[in-house]
Amino acid sequence: MKNLRFCLFISAILLMCTCGHKSKLEQTEEELIDIAQKGYWFEFEDRLYNLLFDENSLEYPFKKLGKVISICTSDDKKIRIFEWNDGTGNYNGGFHHIINYQNAIGRSYCTTYEEAACIGCVKDDWDCRGFEVYTAVLNGKTYYIIEVGLMQAAGYMGNREIAVYAIEDYDLIKKSVFNTKKEILSEIGFEYDAASYYYDFVENDDDFKKDEKSFDWLFRYDDKQKIIYVPLVNGLKVTDKYLLYQWDGKYFTYQGISKFINKIPK
């Protein structure tokens, strides 16, 4: 009986600590929202960066903050991308981001696309954007499929890349898993006419209009068949066909070209 009472006492203390910690996170979230709405973006980034090293930050939903900035989370909730526009750029610019993830020893850690070896990205390049993250379990190990885009500071040209990452020790490591049958690559990407893509697809397609993120996420991933669909680009124009890369146990190997028929679940 004494042991039971002692356990209940300890549980109560832990619950109180957890509730207090959640309240602290909630209070900080509200402060971040206020800072963002006032446009104090340097302070916002510094406060958010420090907050995300809190071991409980990945479990906190940030629902309110998600209405102010873009936040996307992996299915297993071990990686989350925060992204915002500070308004300093034109239509394409002013973007900043932080990748928050749980490293291999269970601690919350932060990085950026540049530090995670995003090819083409330059440190503090405000044109570098992240759009979506998929969780893929391959050979019993968890990987994260992330799409990154780079836009010209002034213009309509864009670059899109997709890469596969794994959490190893403290770091988010990009893996060389794309087999084109000519070479093994760590990312697949293309240059395209962003304005043409928007008007050809988003403005003139009911399915795209129903999906508010359709303009952002060009690639698709079918987790059941382990297939990554890479848009086929012809003369800088995104077509309605896709290059198929299917997991073969070692690589996402190129399988050919297919037209999208059934909508791949996101």
N, C-alpha and C positions, 0 to 999 in steps of 0.2 A: 504493500500500500504506500509506504514511504517513497519507494522508487517511482511509483506511478505519479505521486504528487510532485516529486522532483522533476520528472519528465514533462508534466503539464506546466510546471512553473517555467522551465527552460523554454518550452514551446511558446508560451505566452510572451516571454521576453523577446524571442526571435521574431515573433509576429509583430510586436510593437516596433522593433528596430526596422523591420521591412516596411511597415506602413509609414514610419517616419521618413525612411529613405525614399519611398515612392512620392511622398508629399514634397520632399526636397526636389526631386526630379520634375514634378509637376509645376512647382513654383518657378524653377529655372526655365522650364518650357514657356511659361507665360511671360517671363522676362525676355526670352529670346524673341518671342512674337512681337513684343513691344519694341524691342531694338530694331527688328527687321522693318516694322511698319514705319518707323522713324527714319529708316534709310541709313542707319549706322552700321554699314556692312563690315567694316574692319573689326569693330567690336563684336559683331555677330559671329564672324568666323572664329575669332579667338575664344569666345565664350563656348561656342558649340564644340570646337576642337577639344578643349579641356574637359568638357562635360562627357564626351564620348569615351574617355578613358575610364569612366566609372564602370565597374564590373557589371552593374545592373542596367546599363544604358540600352543594351541590345534587347532586353526583355521589355523595356518600356515602349509603348506603342507610338508615342509622338503624334497622336491623332490630330490635335489642334495645330501643331506646327506643320503637319502635312497639308493643311489648307492654305499655308502661306508660301511654302517652298515645296519642291518635288522631293519625295522620299519613296524609294522602292526597296523592297526587302526580299531576300531569297526565301524559298519555301521552308527551309530548315531554320530560318531566322538567325543564321550565323554570319550573314553579311548584309549590309544595308548601305545604300548610296543616298547621300544628301546632296541636293543640287539647287542652286538659286541664281538669279540674275540680278546683279546690283544696279542695272540701269545705266551703266557707263558706256555701253556699246550701242550699236545700231540694232537692226532687226536680228542679226545673227550673233551679236556679241554680248559681253558682260557676264558670262557664265563662270561659276565657281563650283567646286565639288569637294566632298570628303567621302572616302570609303571607310566605313566602320565595320570591323569584323572581329570575330572571336578566334584568337589564335589557338595553336595546338595545345597550349597549356591552360586554355579556358579563360584567358584574360581579354578584355576589350582593347582593341588596338585600332589605330587610324593610319591611312595612307592615301595616296592619290593615284590617278591613272599613270602619271608620269613615273612615280616611284615604283609602280607595279609593271614597269617596262612596256608602256603603251607606245608602240612604234609610231613615229611621226609627231608625238606630243613633245612639247617643249615646256620646261619648268615655268609655272605661272602663266601658261598659255590659256587665256580666257576663252578661246574658241573651242577648247576640248570639252565635249559633253558626253555624259553617260546616259543611257536610255532605259535599259532593262537588265535584269539578271535572272537567269534560269538556274535551277539546281539540278544536276545530273549525277546519278549514282552509276559509275562505270567500274566494272570489275570489283565491286564492293567498296570503292572509294568515292568520296563526294568531290565533285568538281563544280565550278561555277562558270556559266557561259555569259559573258558580258559583251554588249555592243557599245562601241564608242564612236562618236562622230566628231569631225573637225570641219568647221565652216570658215570660209574666208571672212576677214573682218569687214570687208565691204564687197558684196558681190553675191552671186547665186550658186557658186561652185561649192561642192561639199565632198568630203571623204567619209566613208563608213568602214569600220573594221569590227570583226568579231573575234574574240579570243577566249580560250579556256584556261581558267585559273584553278589552283589548288592551294589550300592553306597548309603550309609546312613550317613547323616551328613558329617563329614570330611573323613570318612573311606571307604575303599573297603572291604566289609564283605563277607566272605564265608558262604554260606547257606547250611543247611542240607536238601537236596531235593531229594536224591536218595533212592528209596524204593526197596530193594532187595526181599521184601516179607518175609524176616527174620529179617531185621533190617533197620534203617534209617541211611544213611551215608552222610557225607559232601563231599566226593570225591569217585570216582571209579578209580581203577588203577590196574596195573599188572607189573610183571617183565618179561623181554623177552630177547632173544638172538638177539641183534641188527645186528650183522654181518649176521646171518642167514636170518633175515627179509630183509636186503638190497639185498642179492644175490637171494633170492627166489622170491621177488616181484619187486624191483626197476630195477634190471639188466635184468630181463627176462619177463617184461610185457610192452607192447607198451603204454598202458594208463598211466602207472607210468612214463615212460620215457618222455612223453609229458608234464607232470606236474612236474616242478622243485621243488615244495614243498612237493611232495608225500612222501618222506622219513621222513619229519618232522611231518606231520599231520596224525596220525594214526586213530584218532577218526573222526566221521562225524556227522553233524547235519542237519536234514531236518526240516527247519523252517515251512513249510506248514503243516506237520503232527505232528510237535513238538516231533520228535524222535531223540534221541542221539544213535548213533551206536558205540558200544564199541567192539573192536577186541577180538575175542575168541582166547585165547592162550592155546596151548596144549604142555606140556613138554618144555616150554620156547620158543616154535615156534609160531609165529603169523600165524593164518590160514586165509582162505578166507571167514570165517563166522563171524557173529557179534551178540553180545548180544543187544537186543533192549530195550531201556528205553524210554517210552512215557509219556508225560505230561498228567496227569489225572485231573488237576485242583488244585492239592495240591503238588504232587510229580512227579518226573520222575520215573515211576514204571516199574519194569522189566516185559517184555511181552513174552520173549522166545528168541530162536535163529533163525537167518535167514541168508541165503546166499545173498551176495550183487548181485543184478541183474541190476537194473537201477542205473546209476551213480548219487549220491546225489550232488546237486549243492553246491559249496563252497561259 
